Amino acid sequence: MESLKFTSLIPCKSPVNLVRPRLVNHHDVIGQVGFAPLWKKRSKIEALRLRTSVSGKAPGSQDGASVVQDEKEEAAKAVLLGAERDSSGSVIGFNLSPPNGEIVMDTDEVLTSDRVKVVEDVGGKQKSKAKVTRSIVFVTAEAAPYSKTGGLGDVCGSLPVVLAGRGHRVMVVSPRYLHGSPADKNFSGVIDVGHINVFCFGAEQEVAFFHEYREGVDWVFVDHPSFHRPGNPYGDSFGAFGDNQFRFTLLSHAACEAPLVLPLGGFTYGEKCLFMVNDWHAGLVPLLLAAKYRPHGVYADARSVLLIHNLAHQGVESAVTYKNLGLPAEWYGALEWVFPEWARAHALDRGEAVNILKGAIVTTDRILTVSEGYAWEITTVEGGYGLNELLSSRKSVLNGITNGIDVIDWDPSSDNHIASHYSADDLSGKVECKIALQKELGLPIRPDCPLIGFIGRLDYQKGIDLIQSGIPELMKDDVQFVMLGSGDIQCQDWMRIAEATYKDKFRGWVGFNVPVSHRITAGCDILLMPSRFEPCGLNQLYAMRYGTIPVVHSTGGLRDTVVNFNPYGPEGQGELGTGWTFSPLTKESMLAALRLAVETYKKHKPSWEGLMKRGMERDFTWESAAIQYEQVFEWAFIDPPYVA
Ligand SMILES: Nc1ncnc2c1ncn2[C@@H]1O[C@H](COP(=O)(O)OP(=O)(O)O[C@H]2O[C@H](CO)[C@@H](O)[C@H](O)[C@H]2O)[C@@H](O)[C@H]1O
């Protein structure tokens, strides 16, 4: 393949054909033989080595099966408070109490103590700089403000900026979606910086790169006609797009090329970079590093960290699609996934599939989740979505770091979307926001009436069915309720019906509307999150920052971030609470928690104000999370590549 000279350095106005000198010949890779399935061997060795060095435990035996057995025993010590199963017996909702009420990961102690040390070393969290700076490449299906359907967009829109502010060189690679809607203007600042061909789905696929340098970050967008269609990044009103595997395969291939071919600001990122692989959409990246690049001597010094935002989505497709992914045939085992018999469609269905997230788990250097609680939950049968044993085998490199939030975007003292500004020192503006929200929604204007809110994807994960079953009873109380969400069509219809039924009390806003989400967060007194599982959850963090009291199911990141208020608890305990956590996940316990909150709101004003202020004064910044990320990056580079 011939090399072409760059016609100009990026940013540039005209597209250039980007070819790096050592570009791997894709056809060679497909036909290549001799790739050893090292990931299998290494997972055992590493698990044993790191368990010995980090936890101080002697390895029981050289047999990987005994490691898994250990994990099972550990998980068994946890208390399963309740599990909800579907008709086939599969767990679809659960409530677990970790062993001793603590989240225990082998490396957590190390993470915690190092974290403290780093914070002390830098002498304060704000505006501190990293001690070791890195070239970091985020690969993600969403990055706000360019694209966002949920928390993934928020995290990939703000963490890169904070890491760049700490001195790292940061690139975010994401698709350039054009939906033919006003949201397309989000990409108005990007410029075409060249195109490349990547090999997958049986052919050379041409993709273009667009670029914008903003807030210290190189935002790189992969452009292809398959990203241009109405809907959202994943689907439209008819459901998920049928070619999502193709679209995100393109993203992963292009993201692996970007650091090598794009001379951003005059220089490429080069091979010694750290790939932040977000969810299954980017999951091919560690596989490509191992199977396509390293055998040719490329990316020997790169590392990858898989960041799991939501294990429920794994990128599973029929096994015959493996040949489309642009991976050598002998790597099939890394993605191989066999459904249990009960999950198969018919008698001839052998349940054979490829699972991209599984492939990432067995090849990435380290694994992170977005809270410590969730890092533990995914190693359990109930929370592991079939990947728990695999994740347990990599427990020595699995950590959880709780998300931060964008405290500039979400600041009640300066938020442009809300009617009046306020802060923990002067709460008077909050009631103005409530009145304005009631007015906007056409609800009776009653500042004294508790206003409860829900914001989120209308998805089974978020416990919307629990809200639906609880509303008839709740509406008998003197409360108002507002719901903002889009997704499940039946739930959208239900919201419209509920609004007509409870005219003076209920409002359902169907759609995705960021300004409205700010106004609900500011105007409500209580935010309800009855999530079945919640890897971190951002709305409860936004709520606390806005003096809105979260009432949440005690799971994952919700349990980690909301401190249950118990005025009758042991001395001083009532002074710690920031909200209510309920368990088990039933209508009754949800309503009980809501009613406790409503009673406190109505009858115990000083306690309520204490709850508001404690929430508002919490540190929600990304700074402390970023310091923990840096620690994980260091660990990733200390070890050799997991699959060399
Ligand atoms: N209709 C609507 N209109 C406007 N805004 C809306 C909206 N519906 C949702 N949003 C916004 O989307 C974001 C949702 O974030 P979450 O973290 O709560 O959930 P999500 O499940 O998408 O993310 C996954 O990834 C994140 C990030 O890691 C984890 O916190 C989470 O637990 C995990 O499930 C929030 O910013 C929220 O305000």
The ligand as an SDF file (V2000), in Angstrom:
LIG
                    3D

 38 41  0  0  0  0  0  0  0  0999 V2000
  -35.5860   12.3200   28.5010 N   0  0  0  0  0  0  0  0  0  0  0  0
  -34.4620   12.8950   28.8580 C   0  0  0  0  0  0  0  0  0  0  0  0
  -34.2660   14.2020   28.6130 N   0  0  0  0  0  0  0  0  0  0  0  0
  -33.1070   14.7990   28.9800 C   0  0  0  0  0  0  0  0  0  0  0  0
  -32.1010   14.1660   29.5840 N   0  0  0  0  0  0  0  0  0  0  0  0
  -32.2540   12.8690   29.8510 C   0  0  0  0  0  0  0  0  0  0  0  0
  -33.4250   12.1670   29.5060 C   0  0  0  0  0  0  0  0  0  0  0  0
  -33.2720   10.8760   29.8700 N   0  0  0  0  0  0  0  0  0  0  0  0
  -32.0570   10.7770   30.4310 C   0  0  0  0  0  0  0  0  0  0  0  0
  -31.4440   11.9780   30.4110 N   0  0  0  0  0  0  0  0  0  0  0  0
  -30.1100   12.2990   30.8790 C   0  0  0  0  0  0  0  0  0  0  0  0
  -29.2450   11.2180   30.5230 O   0  0  0  0  0  0  0  0  0  0  0  0
  -28.3560   10.9640   31.5980 C   0  0  0  0  0  0  0  0  0  0  0  0
  -28.6790    9.6100   32.1760 C   0  0  0  0  0  0  0  0  0  0  0  0
  -27.6330    9.1910   32.9080 O   0  0  0  0  0  0  0  0  0  0  0  0
  -27.6820    7.9330   33.9000 P   0  0  0  0  0  0  0  0  0  0  0  0
  -26.3440    7.8060   34.4670 O   0  0  0  0  0  0  0  0  0  0  0  0
  -28.7480    8.1560   34.8840 O   0  0  0  0  0  0  0  0  0  0  0  0
  -28.1500    6.7200   33.0370 O   0  0  0  0  0  0  0  0  0  0  0  0
  -27.7510    5.7700   31.8070 P   0  0  0  0  0  0  0  0  0  0  0  0
  -28.4590    4.5260   32.1570 O   0  0  0  0  0  0  0  0  0  0  0  0
  -28.0620    6.4060   30.5350 O   0  0  0  0  0  0  0  0  0  0  0  0
  -26.1790    5.5540   31.8250 O   0  0  0  0  0  0  0  0  0  0  0  0
  -25.2840    4.4290   32.0320 C   0  0  0  0  0  0  0  0  0  0  0  0
  -23.9770    5.0450   32.0910 O   0  0  0  0  0  0  0  0  0  0  0  0
  -23.8920    6.0330   33.1010 C   0  0  0  0  0  0  0  0  0  0  0  0
  -22.5310    6.6910   32.9690 C   0  0  0  0  0  0  0  0  0  0  0  0
  -21.4990    5.8800   33.3680 O   0  0  0  0  0  0  0  0  0  0  0  0
  -24.1220    5.4290   34.4790 C   0  0  0  0  0  0  0  0  0  0  0  0
  -24.1410    6.4690   35.4270 O   0  0  0  0  0  0  0  0  0  0  0  0
  -25.4590    4.6730   34.5020 C   0  0  0  0  0  0  0  0  0  0  0  0
  -25.6250    4.0280   35.7480 O   0  0  0  0  0  0  0  0  0  0  0  0
  -25.5170    3.6940   33.3600 C   0  0  0  0  0  0  0  0  0  0  0  0
  -26.7540    3.0010   33.3300 O   0  0  0  0  0  0  0  0  0  0  0  0
  -28.5490   12.0910   32.5860 C   0  0  0  0  0  0  0  0  0  0  0  0
  -27.7470   13.1720   32.2600 O   0  0  0  0  0  0  0  0  0  0  0  0
  -30.0130   12.4380   32.3660 C   0  0  0  0  0  0  0  0  0  0  0  0
  -30.3390   13.7260   32.7960 O   0  0  0  0  0  0  0  0  0  0  0  0
  1  2  1  0
  2  3  1  0
  2  7  2  0
  3  4  2  0
  4  5  1  0
  5  6  2  0
  6  7  1  0
  6 10  1  0
  7  8  1  0
  8  9  2  0
  9 10  1  0
 10 11  1  0
 11 12  1  0
 11 37  1  0
 12 13  1  0
 13 14  1  0
 13 35  1  0
 14 15  1  0
 15 16  1  0
 16 17  2  0
 16 18  1  0
 16 19  1  0
 19 20  1  0
 20 21  2  0
 20 22  1  0
 20 23  1  0
 23 24  1  0
 24 25  1  0
 24 33  1  0
 25 26  1  0
 26 27  1  0
 26 29  1  0
 27 28  1  0
 29 30  1  0
 29 31  1  0
 31 32  1  0
 31 33  1  0
 33 34  1  0
 35 36  1  0
 35 37  1  0
 37 38  1  0
M  END
$$$$
